[in-house]
């Protein structure tokens, strides 16, 4: 147990959006303070400090039901890097009441091209490194983040199907 407490947790979530291209998805990911539009469990996501879209900015994400618990949770997250040409961004948690001590994540979009018909779709990859989180196992955290990523993908696809 002492070994688990001192080691970092690392994980990767991959979701394919077969109806969207990375170019369609990127504006949704890059809009760092609109995560509440993509994550059904979030009630609010708003700018706390800094300049929207610029590294160093901090957003606050609020949820009344994070991880299936009834208590309201929040996380203040700082944008560390945003790279539109490679469609990736990194952020860390600077303050929260959800049990995270250290958490750094990168979200990237990749094109997937079907060799048969040349159709392109999007692969969404979410990597993280974190200190162990009180009340979670690594497997439990991965399951939670995978559920969030799946819900985000569904919201992204719905956003484009609504426009059609």
C-alpha positions in Angstrom: 0.0 0.0 0.0 2.8 2.4 0.8 4.2 1.8 -2.7 0.9 2.7 -4.3 0.7 5.9 -2.3 4.1 7.1 -3.4 3.8 6.2 -7.1 2.0 8.3 -9.8 -1.1 7.0 -11.5 -1.0 7.2 -15.3 -3.9 6.6 -17.6 -5.1 7.0 -21.2 -8.7 7.2 -22.5 -9.3 6.8 -26.2 -12.7 7.5 -27.9 -13.3 7.4 -31.6 -15.9 9.8 -33.0 -16.7 8.1 -36.3 -19.1 10.9 -37.6 -16.7 13.8 -37.0 -13.3 15.0 -38.1 -10.6 16.4 -35.8 -11.2 19.8 -37.4 -14.8 19.7 -36.4 -14.1 18.6 -32.8 -11.1 20.9 -32.1 -13.1 24.1 -31.5 -15.2 22.2 -28.9 -12.1 21.0 -27.0 -10.2 24.3 -27.4 -13.0 26.3 -25.9 -11.6 25.7 -22.4 -14.4 27.3 -20.4 -17.3 25.5 -22.1 -16.6 22.0 -20.7 -20.1 22.2 -19.1 -21.6 22.0 -22.6 -19.8 18.7 -23.2 -19.9 17.0 -19.7 -23.4 16.2 -18.5 -22.2 16.0 -14.9 -21.0 19.6 -14.8 -23.3 22.4 -13.9 -20.9 25.3 -14.5 -17.5 25.9 -16.1 -16.3 29.5 -16.1 -13.2 31.7 -16.4 -11.6 32.5 -12.9 -8.5 34.3 -14.0 -6.4 35.1 -17.0 -7.2 35.5 -20.7 -9.6 33.0 -22.3 -7.7 30.5 -24.5 -4.2 31.7 -23.3 -1.9 29.4 -21.3 -2.1 30.3 -17.6 -5.8 31.0 -17.6 -7.8 29.2 -14.9 -11.3 27.8 -15.2 -13.5 26.5 -12.5 -15.7 23.4 -13.1 -18.5 22.7 -10.7 -20.6 19.6 -10.2 -23.2 18.5 -7.8 -22.7 14.8 -8.5 -19.0 14.1 -9.3 -18.2 10.4 -9.3 -21.7 9.4 -8.1 -21.3 11.2 -4.8 -24.1 13.6 -3.7 -21.8 16.4 -2.4 -21.0 19.4 -4.6 -17.5 19.3 -6.0 -15.3 21.8 -7.8 -11.9 21.9 -9.6 -9.9 24.9 -10.7 -7.9 23.9 -13.7 -5.1 25.9 -15.4 -4.5 25.7 -19.1 -0.8 24.9 -19.5 -0.5 24.6 -23.2 -2.7 24.9 -26.2 -1.5 23.9 -29.7 -4.2 24.4 -32.5 -2.0 23.1 -35.3 -1.5 19.8 -33.5 -5.0 19.9 -31.9 -3.9 19.3 -28.3 -4.0 21.0 -25.0 -2.7 20.3 -21.5 -4.0 21.4 -18.1 -3.5 20.8 -14.4 -5.7 21.0 -11.4 -4.6 23.8 -9.1 -7.4 23.6 -6.5 -10.3 21.2 -5.8 -12.4 19.5 -3.2 -12.6 16.2 -5.1 -9.5 14.6 -3.6 -6.9 15.4 -6.3 -3.4 16.4 -5.0 -1.6 16.5 -8.3 -3.2 16.0 -11.8 -1.9 16.9 -15.2 -3.7 15.9 -18.4 -3.4 16.3 -22.1 -6.2 16.0 -24.6 -5.3 15.4 -28.3 -7.2 14.8 -31.5 -5.9 12.6 -34.3 -7.3 11.8 -37.7 -8.2 8.2 -38.5 -8.5 7.5 -42.2 -10.3 4.5 -43.5 -8.2 2.8 -46.2 -11.2 1.5 -48.0 -13.1 4.7 -48.7 -10.8 7.4 -47.5 -13.3 8.6 -45.0 -11.7 10.5 -42.0 -12.9 10.5 -38.5 -11.6 11.6 -35.1 -9.7 9.8 -32.3 -9.9 11.7 -29.0 -7.0 10.8 -26.6 -7.0 11.9 -23.0 -3.8 11.1 -21.0 -3.2 12.0 -17.4 -0.6 11.6 -14.6 -1.9 12.0 -11.0 -1.1 11.3 -7.5 -3.4 8.6 -6.1 -6.8 10.1 -5.3 -8.4 9.5 -2.0 -11.6 7.4 -2.4 -10.6 6.0 -5.8 -8.6 3.2 -7.2 -6.7 3.8 -10.5 -9.3 1.5 -12.2 -12.1 3.4 -10.7 -10.7 6.7 -11.9 -10.1 5.3 -15.3 -13.7 4.1 -15.4 -15.0 7.5 -14.3 -12.9 9.4 -16.9 -13.9 6.9 -19.6 -17.5 7.6 -18.8 -16.9 11.3 -19.0 -15.0 10.9 -22.4 -17.9 8.8 -23.8 -20.4 11.4 -22.7 -18.3 14.2 -24.2 -18.1 12.3 -27.5 -21.9 11.8 -27.5 -22.5 15.5 -26.9 -20.0 16.5 -29.6 -21.8 14.2 -32.1 -25.2 15.6 -31.0 -23.9 19.2 -31.5 -23.2 18.4 -35.2 -26.2 16.3 -35.8 -28.4 19.2 -34.5 -26.7 21.5 -37.1 -27.6 19.3 -40.0 
